[in-house]
Amino acid sequence: MDVYSVVQGLAKNLDDVCDPVFSKRMLGDGIAVEPSNSKIFSPVDGKIVMFFETKHALGIRAKDGAELLLHIGIDTVELNGKPFKEKAKIGDSVSRGDLLMEVDFSMIKKLGYDTTVMLIATNRRVQLIKDTGQISINDPVFTLL
């Protein structure tokens, strides 16, 4: 099953993320994106199974059981949800391309935080399709193995 980008921007390999939890793949493999748009979309058809109270991260279980973590920014948990406007909630069924949230990335930057968005497969191995260069939400980024 292909997994699609959650945000438009510049894709980069997880090795280049400045947080070792992601760069060392402690939670799983995936990609990172420097966002150029404030909208975050669902990468697959599935269900929202986790949404941090601080709104900086959420979990999606795909229809085939794959679990995906979407983490917005680095250390943005400290912002207590201020730059995040959720459009989905725990228990919602979502389709690939559905709007999940809007993020004020300019606020995150202004407060000195990294805006990198990570998309991680937590219970599956991945085969990368695209992890560098410009990317849109219609681009597949990895295949779940």
C-alpha positions as CSV (number, residue, x, y, z in Angstrom):
1,M,0.0,0.0,0.0
2,D,1.3,3.4,-0.9
3,V,1.4,6.3,1.6
4,Y,1.1,9.8,0.4
5,S,2.6,13.1,1.6
6,V,0.6,14.9,4.3
7,V,1.8,18.4,3.3
8,Q,3.2,20.3,0.4
9,G,6.9,21.2,0.7
10,L,10.5,20.0,0.4
11,A,10.9,16.3,1.3
12,K,14.0,15.2,3.1
13,N,15.4,12.0,4.5
14,L,14.8,11.3,8.2
15,D,18.6,11.1,8.6
16,D,18.6,14.9,8.2
17,V,16.0,15.6,10.9
18,C,17.6,17.4,14.0
19,D,15.8,15.2,16.5
20,P,17.4,11.8,17.2
21,V,14.0,10.1,17.9
22,F,13.3,10.6,14.2
23,S,16.7,10.6,12.6
24,K,17.6,7.3,14.4
25,R,14.2,5.9,13.5
26,M,13.3,5.0,17.1
27,L,9.6,5.1,16.3
28,G,9.9,3.7,12.8
29,D,10.9,4.7,9.3
30,G,9.3,7.3,7.0
31,I,10.0,10.8,5.7
32,A,10.2,14.4,6.7
33,V,8.9,17.5,4.9
34,E,9.8,21.1,5.3
35,P,6.2,22.5,4.8
36,S,5.4,25.2,2.3
37,N,1.6,25.1,3.0
38,S,-0.4,25.3,6.2
39,K,-2.7,22.4,5.4
40,I,-2.1,18.8,6.7
41,F,-3.9,16.0,4.9
42,S,-4.5,12.3,5.5
43,P,-1.9,10.1,3.8
44,V,-4.1,7.0,3.6
45,D,-7.7,5.8,4.1
46,G,-8.1,4.9,7.7
47,K,-9.2,6.1,11.2
48,I,-7.8,8.7,13.6
49,V,-6.7,6.6,16.6
50,M,-4.7,9.1,18.6
51,F,-4.5,12.9,18.8
52,F,-2.2,14.4,21.3
53,E,-3.8,17.0,23.6
54,T,-1.3,19.5,22.4
55,K,-2.3,18.8,18.8
56,H,1.3,18.5,17.5
57,A,0.9,14.8,16.7
58,L,-1.7,12.3,15.7
59,G,-2.0,8.6,14.8
60,I,-3.8,7.0,11.9
61,R,-4.6,3.3,11.5
62,A,-4.9,2.5,7.8
63,K,-7.6,0.1,6.7
64,D,-5.0,-2.7,6.4
65,G,-3.8,-2.2,10.1
66,A,-0.7,-0.1,9.4
67,E,-0.1,2.5,12.0
68,L,1.2,6.0,11.0
69,L,2.4,8.7,13.2
70,L,2.2,12.3,11.9
71,H,4.4,14.6,14.0
72,I,4.4,18.4,13.3
73,G,7.5,20.3,14.2
74,I,10.2,19.5,16.7
75,D,9.6,20.2,20.4
76,T,6.2,21.8,19.4
77,V,4.6,20.0,22.2
78,E,5.8,23.0,24.2
79,L,3.4,25.2,22.3
80,N,0.3,23.7,24.0
81,G,-1.7,23.5,20.8
82,K,-1.6,27.2,19.9
83,P,-0.5,27.0,16.3
84,F,-2.7,24.0,15.5
85,K,-6.3,24.0,14.3
86,E,-7.6,20.4,14.1
87,K,-10.2,19.5,11.5
88,A,-10.5,15.8,12.6
89,K,-10.8,14.1,15.9
90,I,-10.1,10.6,17.5
91,G,-12.5,8.1,16.0
92,D,-13.0,9.9,12.7
93,S,-12.8,7.8,9.5
94,V,-10.7,9.6,7.0
95,S,-9.9,9.2,3.3
96,R,-6.5,9.9,1.7
97,G,-6.4,13.7,1.0
98,D,-8.9,14.7,3.7
99,L,-7.9,17.8,5.6
100,L,-6.7,16.9,9.1
101,M,-5.5,20.3,10.4
102,E,-4.2,23.7,9.6
103,V,-1.0,24.9,11.1
104,D,0.4,28.4,11.7
105,F,3.9,27.5,10.6
106,S,4.9,31.2,10.7
107,M,4.0,31.3,14.4
108,I,6.1,28.2,15.0
109,K,9.1,29.7,13.2
110,K,8.7,33.0,15.0
111,L,8.8,31.3,18.3
112,G,12.1,29.6,17.3
113,Y,10.8,26.0,16.6
114,D,11.6,23.7,13.7
115,T,8.6,23.2,11.4
116,T,9.6,19.9,9.9
117,V,6.7,17.5,9.5
118,M,7.5,13.8,10.0
119,L,5.4,10.9,8.7
120,I,6.4,7.6,10.3
121,A,5.2,4.0,9.9
122,T,5.3,2.7,13.4
123,N,4.5,-1.0,12.9
124,R,5.6,-1.7,9.3
125,R,8.8,-1.5,7.3
126,V,8.8,1.0,4.4
127,Q,10.2,1.2,1.0
128,L,10.9,4.9,0.2
129,I,9.5,6.2,-3.1
130,K,10.5,9.9,-2.6
131,D,12.4,11.4,0.3
132,T,14.0,14.4,-1.4
133,G,12.8,17.3,-3.5
134,Q,9.6,19.2,-3.9
135,I,6.5,17.2,-3.0
136,S,2.7,17.7,-3.0
137,I,-0.1,15.8,-1.2
138,N,-0.7,13.8,-4.4
139,D,2.8,12.3,-4.3
140,P,3.3,8.8,-2.9
141,V,6.3,8.9,-0.5
142,F,6.6,5.3,0.6
143,T,5.2,1.8,0.3
144,L,4.3,-0.2,3.4
145,L,5.9,-3.7,3.4
